[in-house]
């Protein structure tokens, strides 16, 4: 595959504790990590926003001023980079994410395309790692997000955690909810969703809407790197970052997003492809 690969960095997760892991929280930290990612080859940053109150940096926020402060700092530090905002929220009230999108005007935004029982069991004891929860994304919620994103000229990134969600995209397109170009993220590695296994990719690609652009989001430890290399080999775009993994291909822990993106860019080049420039990324993703 000779076409360039868009490299995305997921700077920080939803609830990862900065007291335990090297995840950025403040506007200055997020901007510095965006710079490290960009210098290593990322042209897109996927953002979650954290509570800025001391001691609460492990908690998310949809406060528009906080989201704006963080995004403004990133754009001031790296004007060329594309912003992809998270929108994931439990329940029917999506006013928080929509207010954030209205404030920051990202080029792209995650659009969670279906519902998942979000589960994980402990390895050491017969207990849940957290109380079972439903990441609810019914069609009514999907439609509301898509209508808002299109009205704001934001490109939706359809996040799919399971195979049925992948197959739903063609139906969303058929009934007119989803417009071309379609951009799909195959989220692999959530314990109750699709596994982070490279062998699944060819089958999943058969289920994508015709002409869809795609990337894999691999969550886990060193097993994710086989998925990243296979994604690059198969012509997909690639994403990693401290939201998705703390581990480099050799098993060592990453101290920041920079080394993770360097390793991801190596996967792209090992596939005989080039890392997309910001201008190429805009063209590929349909950002206007």
C-alpha positions as CSV (number, residue, x, y, z in Angstrom):
1,X,0.0,0.0,0.0
2,X,1.5,3.3,-1.1
3,X,-1.0,5.8,0.2
4,X,0.0,7.8,3.3
5,X,-1.2,6.7,6.7
6,X,-2.8,9.3,9.1
7,X,-1.2,8.9,12.5
8,X,-3.4,9.8,15.5
9,X,-2.3,10.2,19.1
10,X,-4.8,9.7,21.9
11,X,-3.1,11.9,24.5
12,X,-4.9,10.9,27.7
13,X,-7.8,8.6,28.7
14,X,-11.1,9.1,30.4
15,X,-10.3,8.1,34.0
16,X,-6.5,7.1,34.0
17,X,-5.1,8.4,37.3
18,X,-2.2,10.9,36.7
19,X,-0.9,10.0,40.2
20,X,-0.2,6.5,38.9
21,X,0.5,7.0,35.1
22,X,2.2,9.7,33.0
23,X,-1.0,11.1,31.5
24,X,-1.4,14.8,30.9
25,X,-4.2,16.7,32.6
26,X,-3.6,20.5,32.5
27,X,-3.7,22.7,29.4
28,X,0.1,23.1,29.5
29,X,0.7,19.3,29.9
30,X,-1.7,18.5,27.0
31,X,-0.1,21.1,24.7
32,X,3.4,19.7,25.5
33,X,2.2,16.1,24.8
34,X,0.6,17.3,21.6
35,X,4.0,18.8,20.5
36,X,5.8,15.5,21.4
37,X,3.2,13.6,19.4
38,X,3.4,15.9,16.4
39,X,7.2,15.9,16.3
40,X,7.1,12.1,16.2
41,X,4.6,12.0,13.3
42,X,1.1,12.4,14.6
43,X,-1.1,14.8,12.6
44,X,-4.3,14.2,14.7
45,X,-4.8,14.3,18.5
46,X,-7.8,12.7,20.1
47,X,-8.8,14.5,23.2
48,X,-10.4,13.7,26.5
49,X,-10.8,16.6,29.0
50,X,-10.0,16.3,32.7
51,X,-11.2,18.2,35.7
52,X,-8.7,20.9,36.6
53,X,-9.4,21.0,40.3
54,X,-6.3,19.8,42.3
55,X,-6.7,16.2,43.2
56,X,-9.5,15.6,40.6
57,X,-7.4,15.2,37.5
58,X,-8.5,11.6,37.1
59,X,-12.1,12.7,36.5
60,X,-13.5,13.9,33.2
61,X,-15.2,17.2,32.5
62,X,-17.5,18.7,29.8
63,X,-17.0,22.3,31.1
64,X,-16.8,24.3,27.9
65,X,-14.3,26.8,29.3
66,X,-11.9,24.0,30.4
67,X,-12.2,22.2,27.1
68,X,-11.6,25.5,25.3
69,X,-8.5,26.3,27.5
70,X,-7.0,22.9,26.7
71,X,-7.7,23.0,23.0
72,X,-6.5,26.6,22.6
73,X,-3.2,25.7,24.3
74,X,-2.7,22.8,21.9
75,X,-3.5,24.9,18.8
76,X,-1.2,27.7,20.0
77,X,1.6,25.1,20.5
78,X,1.0,23.1,17.3
79,X,-1.2,25.1,14.9
80,X,-1.0,22.4,12.2
81,X,-2.4,19.6,14.2
82,X,-6.0,18.4,13.7
83,X,-8.2,18.1,16.8
84,X,-10.5,15.0,17.3
85,X,-12.7,15.4,20.4
86,X,-14.2,12.6,22.4
87,X,-18.0,12.7,22.9
88,X,-18.5,9.5,24.9
89,X,-21.2,10.0,27.6
90,X,-23.5,7.7,29.5
91,X,-27.2,8.3,29.2
92,X,-29.4,10.3,26.9
93,X,-28.2,13.8,27.9
94,X,-25.6,14.8,25.3
95,X,-25.6,18.5,26.1
96,X,-22.1,18.3,27.7
97,X,-20.3,16.9,24.7
98,X,-22.3,19.2,22.3
99,X,-21.4,22.3,24.3
100,X,-17.8,21.2,24.2
101,X,-17.9,20.7,20.4
102,X,-19.6,24.1,20.0
103,X,-16.8,25.8,22.0
104,X,-13.8,24.1,20.5
105,X,-14.9,23.5,16.9
106,X,-12.7,20.4,16.3
107,X,-12.0,19.2,12.9
108,X,-13.2,15.7,13.9
109,X,-15.1,14.1,16.7
110,X,-15.6,10.5,17.9
111,X,-19.1,9.2,17.2
112,X,-19.8,6.1,19.2
113,X,-21.8,4.0,16.8
114,X,-23.5,1.4,19.0
115,X,-24.2,0.1,22.5
116,X,-21.8,-2.2,24.4
117,X,-22.0,-4.0,27.8
118,X,-18.7,-2.5,29.1
119,X,-17.3,-5.3,31.3
120,X,-14.1,-6.5,32.8
121,X,-13.4,-9.3,35.2
122,X,-10.4,-9.3,37.6
123,X,-7.6,-11.8,36.8
124,X,-6.9,-12.7,40.4
125,X,-10.3,-13.1,41.9
126,X,-13.8,-14.0,40.6
127,X,-15.0,-10.4,40.7
128,X,-15.8,-7.6,38.3
129,X,-13.0,-5.1,37.9
130,X,-15.7,-2.4,38.0
131,X,-19.5,-2.6,38.3
132,X,-21.0,-3.8,35.0
133,X,-22.2,-0.8,32.9
134,X,-23.9,-0.2,29.6
135,X,-22.2,2.2,27.2
136,X,-25.5,3.2,25.7
137,X,-25.5,4.5,22.2
138,X,-29.0,3.9,20.7
139,X,-29.9,5.0,17.2
140,X,-31.6,8.2,18.6
141,X,-28.4,9.2,20.3
142,X,-26.3,8.4,17.2
143,X,-28.6,10.5,15.1
144,X,-28.5,13.4,17.4
145,X,-24.7,13.4,17.4
146,X,-24.5,13.1,13.6
147,X,-26.9,15.9,13.0
148,X,-25.0,18.2,15.4
149,X,-21.6,17.2,13.9
150,X,-22.7,17.8,10.3
151,X,-24.3,21.1,11.3
152,X,-21.0,22.2,12.8
153,X,-18.9,20.9,9.9
154,X,-17.2,18.4,12.1
155,X,-16.1,15.1,10.5
156,X,-17.6,12.1,12.5
157,X,-15.2,9.3,13.4
158,X,-17.4,6.2,13.8
159,X,-16.1,4.2,16.8
160,X,-17.1,0.6,16.7
161,X,-16.4,-1.7,19.7
162,X,-18.0,-4.8,18.3
163,X,-18.8,-6.6,15.1
164,X,-22.5,-5.8,15.1
165,X,-21.7,-2.1,15.5
166,X,-19.4,-2.3,12.5
167,X,-22.2,-3.8,10.4
168,X,-24.7,-1.1,11.5
169,X,-22.7,1.6,9.7
170,X,-23.9,0.5,6.3
171,X,-27.5,0.7,7.5
172,X,-26.9,4.2,9.0
173,X,-25.6,5.2,5.6
174,X,-28.5,3.5,3.7
175,X,-31.2,5.4,5.7
176,X,-29.4,8.7,5.4
177,X,-27.9,9.2,8.9
178,X,-24.3,8.8,7.8
179,X,-22.8,10.7,4.9
180,X,-19.8,10.0,2.8
181,X,-16.9,10.1,3.4
182,X,-17.3,7.5,6.2
183,X,-14.5,7.2,8.7
184,X,-14.4,4.1,10.9
185,X,-12.4,3.2,14.0
186,X,-12.2,-0.5,14.9
187,X,-11.9,-0.4,18.6
188,X,-10.1,-3.6,19.6
189,X,-9.1,-4.8,23.1
190,X,-12.0,-3.8,25.3
191,X,-12.7,-7.0,27.3
192,X,-16.3,-7.3,26.3
193,X,-15.8,-6.1,22.7
194,X,-13.6,-7.1,19.8
195,X,-10.2,-8.6,20.8
196,X,-6.9,-6.9,19.9
197,X,-6.1,-9.6,17.4
198,X,-4.6,-8.9,14.0
199,X,-6.3,-12.0,12.5
200,X,-9.7,-10.3,12.9
201,X,-8.9,-7.3,10.6
202,X,-9.5,-8.9,7.2
203,X,-12.9,-10.1,8.2
204,X,-13.9,-6.8,9.8
205,X,-12.8,-4.9,6.6
206,X,-15.3,-7.0,4.6
207,X,-18.1,-5.5,6.7
208,X,-17.2,-1.8,6.2
209,X,-19.4,0.4,4.1
210,X,-18.1,0.7,0.6
211,X,-15.3,3.2,0.2
212,X,-15.0,3.8,4.0
213,X,-11.7,5.0,5.4
214,X,-10.6,3.1,8.6
215,X,-8.2,2.9,11.4
216,X,-7.7,0.4,14.3
217,X,-7.6,1.5,17.9
218,X,-5.8,-1.3,19.8
219,X,-6.1,-1.2,23.6
220,X,-3.8,-3.4,25.7
221,X,-0.2,-4.1,26.3
222,X,2.4,-5.4,23.8
223,X,-0.2,-7.4,21.9
224,X,-1.4,-4.2,20.3
225,X,1.7,-3.8,18.2
226,X,0.8,-6.8,16.0
227,X,-2.6,-5.0,15.3
228,X,-0.8,-1.8,14.5
229,X,1.6,-3.4,12.0
230,X,-1.2,-5.4,10.4
231,X,-3.3,-2.2,10.1
232,X,-0.5,-0.4,8.3
233,X,0.1,-3.5,6.1
234,X,-3.6,-3.6,5.1
235,X,-3.8,0.1,4.2
236,X,-5.5,1.4,7.3
237,X,-4.7,4.5,9.4
238,X,-3.1,4.1,12.8
239,X,-3.6,5.4,16.4
240,X,-2.0,5.0,19.7
241,X,-1.2,7.0,22.8
242,X,-1.4,6.9,26.6
243,X,-5.1,6.5,26.4
244,X,-4.7,3.1,24.6
245,X,-1.5,1.6,26.1
246,X,1.5,2.4,28.3
247,X,3.7,-0.2,26.6
248,X,6.2,0.0,23.8
249,X,6.9,-2.9,21.4
250,X,9.8,-4.1,23.5
251,X,7.6,-4.3,26.6
252,X,9.1,-1.2,28.3
253,X,6.8,1.5,29.6
254,X,6.4,4.7,27.7
255,X,7.3,7.9,29.6
256,X,5.2,10.1,27.3
257,X,3.2,9.9,24.0
258,X,6.3,10.7,21.9
259,X,7.9,7.3,22.0
260,X,4.6,5.6,21.3
261,X,4.0,7.6,18.2
262,X,7.6,7.0,17.1
263,X,7.0,3.3,17.3
264,X,3.7,3.7,15.4
265,X,5.4,5.7,12.6
266,X,7.9,2.8,12.4
267,X,5.0,0.4,11.7
268,X,3.9,2.7,8.9
269,X,7.3,2.8,7.3
270,X,7.8,-1.0,7.8
271,X,4.7,-1.4,5.6
272,X,6.3,0.7,2.8
273,X,4.1,3.7,3.4
274,X,4.7,7.3,4.5
275,X,3.3,9.1,7.4
276,X,0.7,11.6,6.2
277,X,1.5,15.3,6.5
278,X,-1.1,17.7,8.0
279,X,-2.2,18.7,4.5
280,X,-2.5,15.1,3.4
281,X,-4.4,14.2,6.5
282,X,-6.9,17.0,5.9
283,X,-7.4,15.7,2.3
284,X,-7.7,12.1,3.4
285,X,-10.2,12.8,6.2
286,X,-12.3,15.3,4.2
287,X,-11.6,18.2,6.6
288,X,-12.5,21.5,5.0
